[in-house]
Amino acid sequence: MGDLQSYVGTRTVNYYTGTDRYIITTFSHEGLFLLHVVQGNPRRNVQLHYLQDILKIPQVPNSVQITRTYKGADFTPPEASILIRMASVLREDYLIPDIEPVLADISHNVAVFPQRVGTKLMIW
């Protein structure tokens, strides 16, 4: 672990203490270096102390993140019709006037992520 700083270089680095494969694949790629902390003690405590207190490396966010948003040119006609129909049902049947459904990739294996942005309700 002493050579960790030189090995990582200028890449963004986080550490993760869990075992969820989706989070591991989401937060580890060419531009992002993910350190996976061992599950068993006492080695886990030593690694966490070194990562948090000495190297000051942040943990993977423990909240839902929108990792990619799809735009109109990315949609197939069936996907676009689903978005239009979803917005129509929510506006007319559920009386939610200011809503915007968006197709997106969401971290932490979450299927739907509602979020209020100003006065608009975004459904990711």
VENKA-V727606 format. One record per helix or strand. SS is the DSSP state (H for helix, E for strand). FROM is the first residue (numbers start at 1). TO is the last residue. If there is no record, write none. Layout:
{{SS;FROM;TO} {SS;FROM;TO}}
This chain:
{{H;4;8} {E;12;16} {H;21;26} {E;29;29} {E;32;36} {H;43;54} {E;58;59} {E;66;69} {H;72;74} {H;77;92} {E;99;101} {E;104;106} {E;114;117} {E;120;123}}
